[in-house]
Amino acid sequence: MTVYDLPAVNATLNAISAVLLVIGYVLIRQRRIQQHRNVMISAFATSTLFLICYLIYHANVGSKPFTGQGTVRSVYFFVLITHIVLAAFVPPMALITLVRGLRARYDRHARLARWTLPIWLYVSVTGVIVYVMLYQLYA
């Protein structure tokens, strides 16, 4: 494995995070608190690993230009810009939400989680979409 394999690793980690987030949501709706806690810790760890790999890749390779033209270019940049803007909020929101849950401050945890979950899920899913568009469809 080389640094050039990291975009695929990152997309995989984003996809795993998205799946874990959905599972975590289903578990809490079922009041399976311990399972929810375990899955959400796993989602946080997966996203942290993603961030480490992402930083390593971009520190060594830089960015890759998007070569698509026409309407798809506008779609790509809309997805990319919203992904980047919202991604800046995910680490602090996820960390605070996680800490509140682990400290059993469930009312404050739930209030923030209502915002954290959809933003984190959007960022995870659009991360996969950006990868597919940039490295697979228009490589």
C-alpha positions as CSV (number, residue, x, y, z in Angstrom):
1,M,0.0,0.0,0.0
2,T,1.2,3.5,-0.9
3,V,0.0,7.0,-0.1
4,Y,-1.8,6.9,-3.5
5,D,-4.1,4.1,-2.1
6,L,-5.4,6.4,0.6
7,P,-8.3,8.0,-1.3
8,A,-9.9,4.5,-1.6
9,V,-9.1,3.8,2.1
10,N,-10.7,7.2,3.0
11,A,-13.8,6.5,1.0
12,T,-14.1,3.1,2.7
13,L,-13.7,4.7,6.1
14,N,-16.3,7.3,5.2
15,A,-18.7,4.6,4.1
16,I,-18.1,2.6,7.3
17,S,-18.7,5.7,9.4
18,A,-22.0,6.3,7.6
19,V,-23.2,2.8,8.1
20,L,-22.2,2.9,11.8
21,L,-24.0,6.2,12.3
22,V,-27.2,4.7,10.8
23,I,-26.9,1.6,13.0
24,G,-26.2,3.9,16.1
25,Y,-29.4,5.9,15.3
26,V,-31.5,2.7,15.0
27,L,-30.1,1.3,18.2
28,I,-30.9,4.4,20.2
29,R,-34.4,4.5,18.8
30,Q,-34.7,1.0,20.1
31,R,-33.4,2.1,23.5
32,R,-30.4,-0.2,23.2
33,I,-28.1,2.2,25.0
34,Q,-25.0,0.1,25.5
35,Q,-25.0,-1.1,21.9
36,H,-25.6,2.5,20.7
37,R,-22.6,3.6,22.8
38,N,-20.3,1.0,21.3
39,V,-21.3,1.7,17.7
40,M,-21.0,5.4,18.1
41,I,-17.5,5.0,19.7
42,S,-16.7,2.9,16.7
43,A,-18.0,5.6,14.3
44,F,-15.9,8.2,16.1
45,A,-12.8,6.0,15.9
46,T,-13.4,5.3,12.2
47,S,-13.9,9.0,11.4
48,T,-10.7,9.8,13.4
49,L,-8.8,7.2,11.4
50,F,-10.2,8.8,8.2
51,L,-9.0,12.2,9.3
52,I,-5.5,10.9,9.9
53,C,-5.3,9.2,6.5
54,Y,-6.8,12.3,4.8
55,L,-4.2,14.6,6.3
56,I,-1.4,12.1,5.4
57,Y,-2.6,11.9,1.8
58,H,-3.0,15.6,1.3
59,A,0.3,16.5,3.0
60,N,2.1,14.1,0.6
61,V,0.2,14.4,-2.6
62,G,-1.8,17.6,-2.5
63,S,-5.1,17.9,-4.3
64,K,-6.4,16.4,-7.5
65,P,-8.2,18.6,-10.1
66,F,-11.7,17.6,-11.2
67,T,-11.8,17.0,-14.9
68,G,-15.5,16.7,-15.5
69,Q,-17.2,19.3,-17.6
70,G,-20.7,20.8,-18.0
71,T,-23.4,20.3,-15.4
72,V,-21.5,17.5,-13.6
73,R,-18.8,20.0,-12.8
74,S,-21.4,22.2,-11.0
75,V,-22.8,19.3,-9.2
76,Y,-19.3,18.1,-8.1
77,F,-18.4,21.6,-6.8
78,F,-21.7,22.0,-4.9
79,V,-21.2,18.6,-3.2
80,L,-17.5,19.3,-2.5
81,I,-18.1,22.8,-1.1
82,T,-21.0,21.7,1.2
83,H,-19.0,18.7,2.2
84,I,-15.9,20.8,3.1
85,V,-17.9,23.5,5.0
86,L,-19.9,21.0,7.0
87,A,-16.8,18.8,7.6
88,A,-15.2,21.6,9.6
89,F,-18.0,21.3,12.1
90,V,-18.0,17.5,12.5
91,P,-14.9,16.9,14.7
92,P,-15.8,19.3,17.5
93,M,-19.5,18.5,17.3
94,A,-18.9,14.7,17.3
95,L,-16.4,15.0,20.2
96,I,-18.7,17.1,22.3
97,T,-21.6,14.9,21.6
98,L,-19.6,11.8,22.4
99,V,-18.3,13.2,25.7
100,R,-21.7,14.3,26.8
101,G,-23.0,10.8,26.1
102,L,-20.1,9.1,27.9
103,R,-20.6,11.4,30.9
104,A,-24.3,10.5,31.0
105,R,-25.5,14.0,30.3
106,Y,-28.2,12.5,28.1
107,D,-30.4,15.6,27.8
108,R,-27.5,17.7,26.5
109,H,-26.2,14.8,24.5
110,A,-29.5,14.3,22.7
111,R,-30.0,18.0,22.0
112,L,-26.6,18.2,20.2
113,A,-26.9,14.8,18.6
114,R,-30.0,16.0,16.7
115,W,-27.7,18.3,14.8
116,T,-24.5,16.2,14.9
117,L,-26.0,13.1,13.3
118,P,-27.4,14.6,10.1
119,I,-24.3,16.8,9.5
120,W,-21.9,13.9,10.2
121,L,-23.9,11.5,8.1
122,Y,-24.0,14.1,5.2
123,V,-20.3,14.6,5.4
124,S,-19.6,10.8,5.4
125,V,-21.9,10.1,2.4
126,T,-20.7,13.1,0.4
127,G,-17.1,12.1,1.1
128,V,-17.8,8.8,-0.7
129,I,-19.6,10.7,-3.6
130,V,-16.6,13.1,-4.0
131,Y,-14.2,10.1,-4.1
132,V,-16.3,8.3,-6.7
133,M,-16.6,11.4,-8.9
134,L,-13.0,12.5,-8.6
135,Y,-11.1,9.1,-8.6
136,Q,-13.5,6.8,-10.4
137,L,-15.8,8.5,-12.8
138,Y,-13.6,11.4,-14.0
139,A,-10.1,10.1,-13.2
